[in-house]
Amino acid sequence: MEPFFTNDAIVLGILLIVLAFIFVTSHLDNKFWKTFYKFCPALLLCYFIPAMLNWPFGLISGKESNLYFVASRYLLPASLILLCLSIDFKSLINLGPKAIIMFFAATIGIVIGGPIALLITANIFPNLIDLNPAELWRGLSTVAGSWIGGGANQAAMKEIYEVGDNIFASMLVVDVVVANIWMAFLLYGAGISKDIDKTLKADASAIEALKNKIKAYRAKVERIPTTTAMFILGAVAFGGVALSHWGADVISPFMKSHQDVLDAYRLNSLASHFFWLIVIATTFGLGISFSRARELEGVGASRWGAVFIYILVATIGMKMNLREVFDNLGLFAIGIIWMLVHVIILLTVAKIIKAPFFFVAVGSQANIGGAASAPIVASAFDTSLAPVGALMAVLGYALGTYGAIICAMMMRAAVGG
C-alpha cells in the first residue's frame, strides 16, 4: 500500500519534527520525561517512531523515499569526517585488544549460528519452511554475507551459490528486519550500559578516558561560530565527502576490472563503491585530526556530525516494516534463533574477558549492520565514539565473504542438499 506522504520534502520535514520533539522532551527538567527516557533511550525513539509512521500508520515509507540513500551516501561520510576531527588517535589505540576480540566473537557467532538455527528448526519445526534444503542453505548464505560483511558480500554470495531472485527477496526481508530488531535492543542497551558493565564486571576506563579527552578538548577550543567558520566547517565536511566519492568513483571501477582476481580471493567487497566511500571518509577525517582542522570542533563539528547521524537513524527506522515478519514466519524463526546464538556467544566472551558492553554492541553491529549503522550504535554511547564503529565495520567488509562461505558450507552439512 502506498504511504500517505511520498514527497521527500514532506517526509524530511516530518522526520526533523520527530527528532526535534525527542530532543526537546529528553532534555526537559520534568519528572515524567526523565522517567520515560530512563527506560526508553532517545536514540531508540529516533529509530522506532519513524518505523511506526511506516507501519502501522502508513504515513511514510522507506521504499518510496530516497532519503536513506541521501543520508547514507552524503550525510554519513560527512558525519564520520566531523566526528573524527577531534578524535585522540593515541587514546583510540589504547582501547586495547578487547574491541577486536569482541568483533571476532561476533563473527564466529554468525558463522556457527546459521547451521545451529537450521538444525533446531529442521528438527522441531520440520514443515515450517516451504523450501527444499538446497534452496534454503543457499538462500541463507546471502544473509550470512550481509551479517558478517555488507551488501557487497551479500551480492557475492548470491552469485557464488546461484540464489534465485524470489528466494533472495525473501532473504533480504529476514536480513533487514531481524538485524533492525537487534539494533533496537543494542540502542536500548546503550542507555543502560553502566548496569550491564557491572553485571559483566567490565573495565570501561579506556572508553571513559577517550570520551573525557575529547570533551576536555572541546571545552578548550569552544567559541561562538561565525558565518565564515561555518562555511569552513561545511567545506571540510562536504569537501571530504566529494573527495571520498571521487576516490570511490576511481577505485571501484578499477577493482571491478579485476573481478576475476577478487572472486578468486573472495574479496568482492573491494569492488563496492560504498566500501571505498566509508574507508576514504574515515581515513580523511582521521588524517586531518592531526592538523589545525581539529580546531573546528570549537564551532560544533561533532554536534553537526551527531545531527547527521540522527537523521540517518530516522531514515533507517522508516525502512523497517514489522508487518513483513508475518509473511515469512518460518524464515524469521531461523533468523531469530541465529541471532540468539550470536548474542549468547557475544555475552559469554564478554563475561570471560570482562569486556564493556560498548565493545559487545559495536563488535556486533560492525558485523550485522556494517558501516551505515555501526557508527550509530557507537554514538549511542557517546558521539565521540562513532569512529570506532566505522573502523570496525571496515574490518567486517574485509572478512565478510570468507566467513559467509564457511557458514554456508556448515549450513549445507546441517541440512544436506
C-alpha positions in Angstrom: 0.0 0.0 0.0 1.3 3.4 -0.9 2.1 5.7 2.0 0.1 8.9 2.6 3.2 11.1 2.0 5.5 10.3 -0.9 7.1 13.8 -1.4 10.6 13.6 0.2 10.5 17.3 1.2 7.4 16.5 3.4 9.0 13.3 4.7 12.2 15.1 5.7 10.1 17.7 7.5 8.2 15.1 9.4 11.5 13.3 10.4 13.1 16.5 11.6 9.9 17.4 13.6 10.1 14.0 15.2 13.8 14.4 16.1 13.3 17.9 17.5 10.4 16.6 19.7 12.5 13.8 21.0 15.5 16.0 21.8 13.4 18.8 23.4 11.4 16.4 25.7 14.6 14.4 26.6 16.2 17.5 27.9 13.2 18.8 29.9 13.6 19.1 33.7 10.4 17.1 34.1 9.8 14.0 36.2 7.6 12.3 33.7 10.0 12.7 30.8 13.1 11.9 32.9 11.4 8.6 33.9 10.3 7.9 30.4 13.7 8.4 28.8 15.3 6.4 31.6 13.5 3.3 30.2 13.3 4.4 26.6 16.5 6.0 25.3 16.2 8.9 23.0 18.2 7.3 20.2 15.8 4.3 20.3 12.8 6.6 19.8 14.6 8.3 16.8 14.6 4.8 15.3 11.2 3.5 16.3 8.9 6.5 15.8 9.7 6.7 12.0 9.3 2.9 11.9 5.8 3.3 13.4 5.0 6.1 10.9 5.8 3.5 8.3 3.7 0.7 9.8 1.1 0.6 11.2 0.3 4.3 10.5 1.3 4.2 6.8 2.3 7.9 6.6 5.7 7.4 5.2 7.8 4.5 3.7 11.5 3.9 3.2 10.7 2.0 0.0 9.1 5.2 -1.6 11.8 7.6 -0.3 15.3 8.4 -1.4 16.2 10.0 2.0 18.1 6.9 3.2 20.3 6.9 0.1 21.0 10.7 0.6 21.7 10.2 4.3 23.9 7.1 3.9 25.9 8.5 0.9 26.2 12.2 1.8 25.4 12.7 5.5 27.1 9.5 6.8 30.6 10.2 5.3 30.2 13.9 6.4 29.4 12.9 9.9 32.4 10.5 10.1 34.7 13.2 9.0 33.3 15.7 11.5 33.3 13.1 14.4 36.8 12.0 13.5 38.1 15.6 13.6 38.6 15.7 17.4 39.5 12.1 17.9 42.6 11.3 20.0 44.3 8.7 17.9 46.6 7.5 20.7 43.6 7.0 23.0 41.8 5.2 20.2 44.7 2.7 20.0 44.7 2.5 23.8 41.2 0.9 23.7 43.1 -2.3 23.6 42.6 -5.8 22.1 39.1 -6.4 23.7 37.4 -4.5 20.9 39.0 -6.8 18.2 38.2 -9.9 20.3 34.6 -9.0 20.6 34.4 -8.3 16.9 35.7 -11.8 16.1 33.4 -13.3 18.7 30.5 -11.6 16.9 31.7 -13.1 13.5 32.0 -16.6 15.0 28.5 -16.2 16.5 27.1 -15.6 13.0 29.2 -18.3 11.3 28.0 -21.1 13.7 24.6 -19.5 14.4 23.3 -20.3 10.9 23.8 -24.1 11.0 22.6 -24.3 14.6 19.4 -22.4 13.8 18.9 -24.7 10.8 19.3 -27.8 12.8 16.9 -26.6 15.5 14.2 -25.6 13.1 14.6 -28.7 10.9 14.1 -31.0 14.0 11.5 -29.1 15.9 9.5 -27.4 13.1 10.2 -29.7 10.0 7.3 -28.3 8.0 7.7 -24.7 8.8 9.6 -23.7 5.7 8.4 -24.3 2.1 11.9 -24.6 0.6 14.0 -27.6 -0.2 17.3 -28.0 1.7 19.5 -26.8 -1.2 17.4 -23.6 -1.8 17.3 -22.9 2.0 21.1 -23.1 2.8 22.0 -21.3 -0.5 19.5 -18.5 0.3 20.7 -18.2 3.9 24.3 -17.8 2.7 23.3 -14.4 1.5 22.1 -13.4 5.0 25.5 -14.6 6.3 27.3 -12.5 3.8 25.3 -9.4 4.8 25.6 -10.0 8.6 29.4 -10.6 8.5 30.2 -8.0 5.9 27.7 -6.0 4.0 25.7 -5.5 0.8 28.7 -6.3 -1.5 29.4 -9.6 0.4 25.7 -10.4 0.2 25.6 -9.9 -3.5 28.8 -12.0 -3.8 27.1 -14.9 -2.0 24.1 -14.6 -4.3 26.3 -15.1 -7.3 28.6 -17.8 -5.8 25.7 -20.0 -4.8 23.3 -19.0 -7.7 20.4 -17.9 -5.4 17.2 -17.3 -7.3 15.7 -13.8 -7.3 12.5 -14.8 -5.4 14.4 -16.6 -2.7 16.9 -13.7 -2.5 14.0 -11.2 -2.0 12.7 -13.3 1.0 16.2 -13.5 2.5 16.5 -9.7 2.2 13.4 -9.2 4.3 14.7 -11.6 7.0 18.1 -9.9 6.9 16.8 -6.3 7.3 14.0 -6.9 9.8 15.9 -9.3 12.2 19.0 -7.0 12.0 16.9 -3.9 12.8 15.2 -5.6 15.7 18.6 -6.5 17.2 19.8 -2.9 16.5 16.9 -1.7 18.6 18.0 -3.9 21.5 21.5 -2.5 21.2 20.3 1.1 21.3 18.3 0.3 24.4 21.3 -1.4 25.9 23.4 1.7 25.3 21.1 3.6 27.6 21.7 1.1 30.5 25.3 0.2 29.6 26.7 1.0 33.1 24.4 -1.5 34.7 25.4 -4.1 32.0 29.0 -3.4 32.6 28.5 -4.0 36.3 27.0 -7.4 35.5 29.9 -8.2 33.2 32.4 -6.9 35.7 33.9 -4.9 32.9 36.5 -2.2 32.9 35.4 0.7 30.8 38.1 3.1 31.9 39.8 3.3 28.5 36.5 4.2 26.9 35.8 6.9 29.6 39.3 8.2 29.1 38.7 8.7 25.4 35.4 10.4 26.0 36.8 12.7 28.6 39.8 13.7 26.5 37.5 14.7 23.6 35.2 16.6 25.9 38.2 18.4 27.5 39.5 19.4 24.1 36.0 20.5 23.0 35.7 22.8 26.1 39.2 24.2 25.4 38.6 25.3 21.8 34.8 26.1 22.0 33.8 29.5 20.6 30.8 31.3 19.1 30.7 30.2 15.4 30.8 32.9 12.8 29.4 32.6 9.3 32.9 32.2 7.9 33.7 29.4 10.4 30.5 27.6 9.4 31.5 27.8 5.7 34.9 26.4 6.5 33.3 23.6 8.5 31.0 22.8 5.6 33.9 22.9 3.2 35.9 20.5 5.2 32.9 18.1 5.7 31.5 18.1 2.3 34.8 18.7 0.5 35.8 15.5 2.2 32.6 13.8 1.0 33.4 15.0 -2.5 36.9 13.6 -2.2 35.5 10.3 -0.9 33.0 9.9 -3.7 35.7 10.8 -6.3 38.1 8.3 -4.8 35.4 5.6 -4.8 34.4 6.5 -8.4 38.0 5.9 -9.4 38.9 2.9 -7.2 35.6 0.9 -7.5 35.7 0.5 -11.4 39.4 -0.3 -11.3 38.7 -3.1 -8.8 35.7 -4.3 -10.9 38.1 -4.6 -13.9 40.0 -7.2 -11.8 36.8 -9.0 -10.7 38.3 -12.4 -11.5 41.1 -11.9 -9.1 38.7 -10.6 -6.4 36.5 -13.6 -6.9 39.4 -16.0 -6.6 40.5 -14.5 -3.3 36.9 -13.8 -2.0 37.5 -10.1 -1.8 34.4 -9.0 -3.6 33.7 -6.1 -1.2 36.8 -4.3 -2.6 34.7 -3.6 -5.7 32.0 -1.9 -3.7 31.6 1.8 -4.1 30.1 2.2 -0.6 33.1 0.4 0.9 35.6 2.8 -0.5 33.3 5.8 0.3 33.4 4.9 4.0 37.1 4.0 4.0 38.2 7.2 2.4 35.9 9.4 4.5 37.1 7.8 7.8 40.8 8.0 6.7 40.4 11.6 5.6 38.7 12.5 9.0 41.4 10.7 11.0 44.1 12.3 8.8 43.0 15.9 9.3 42.6 15.3 13.1 46.4 15.8 13.2 46.1 19.3 11.6 44.6 22.7 12.6 41.3 21.5 11.1 40.9 19.8 14.5 40.1 23.2 16.0 36.8 23.2 14.0 35.5 21.1 17.0 35.2 24.5 18.7 32.5 25.7 16.3 30.4 22.5 16.6 32.0 19.9 14.3 30.9 16.9 16.4 27.4 18.4 17.0 26.8 18.7 13.3 28.2 15.1 12.9 25.7 14.0 15.5 22.8 15.7 13.7 23.7 13.9 10.5 23.9 10.6 12.4 20.4 11.1 13.9 18.9 11.9 10.5 20.4 8.7 9.2 18.9 6.8 12.2 15.5 8.2 11.4 15.8 7.2 7.7 16.8 3.7 8.7 13.8 3.5 11.0 11.3 4.3 8.3 12.7 1.5 6.2 11.6 -1.1 8.8 8.2 -2.8 8.3 7.4 -5.4 11.0 4.3 -6.5 9.1 6.6 -8.4 6.8 7.5 -10.7 9.7 4.1 -12.4 9.4 4.6 -13.2 5.8 7.9 -15.1 6.4 7.4 -16.7 9.8 9.5 -19.8 9.1 12.5 -17.9 7.8 12.2 -15.5 10.7 12.3 -18.4 13.2 15.7 -19.3 11.7 16.8 -15.6 11.7 15.8 -15.1 15.4 17.4 -18.3 16.6 20.5 -17.4 14.5 20.7 -14.0 16.2 20.2 -15.5 19.7 23.2 -17.8 19.1 25.2 -14.7 18.1 24.1 -12.9 21.2 24.9 -15.8 23.6 28.4 -16.2 22.2 29.0 -12.4 22.4 27.9 -12.1 26.1 29.7 -15.3 27.1 33.0 -14.0 25.6 32.4 -10.5 27.1 31.9 -12.1 30.6 35.1 -14.2 30.2 37.3 -11.3 29.2 35.3 -8.6 31.1 34.7 -6.5 28.0 32.5 -3.4 28.3 29.1 -3.6 26.7 30.3 -0.9 24.3 32.6 -3.5 22.7 29.8 -6.0 22.6 27.4 -3.6 20.9 29.9 -2.2 18.4 31.5 -5.6 17.6 28.1 -7.0 16.9 26.8 -4.1 14.8 30.1 -3.8 12.8 29.2 -7.3 11.6 25.4 -7.2 11.5 24.8 -3.7 10.3 28.1 -2.5 8.7 29.3 1.0 8.1 25.8 2.5 7.9 24.8 1.6 11.4 27.9 0.7 13.5 28.7 4.4 14.0 25.1 4.9 15.1 25.3 2.3 17.8 28.8 3.6 18.8 27.4 7.2 19.0 24.6 6.0 21.3 27.2 5.6 24.0 28.8 9.0 23.0 29.1 10.8 19.7 32.9 10.9 20.1 33.0 7.1 19.8 31.4 6.9 16.3 34.7 6.5 14.5 35.3 3.3 16.5 32.2 1.8 14.9 33.3 2.9 11.4 36.7 1.4 11.7 35.4 -1.9 12.9 32.8 -2.0 10.2 35.5 -1.8 7.6 37.1 -4.9 9.1 33.7 -6.6 8.6 33.7 -5.8 4.9 37.1 -7.4 4.5 36.1 -10.7 6.2 32.5 -10.9 5.1 32.8 -13.3 2.1 35.3 -15.6 3.8 33.1 -16.0 6.9 29.9 -16.4 4.8 31.4 -19.2 2.7 32.4 -21.1 5.9 28.9 -20.6 7.3 27.3 -21.7 4.0 29.3 -25.0 4.0 28.3 -25.7 7.6 24.6 -25.0 6.8 24.9 -27.3 3.8 26.2 -30.0 6.1 23.5 -29.4 8.6 20.5 -29.8 6.1 22.1 -31.6 3.1 21.3 -30.5 -0.4 
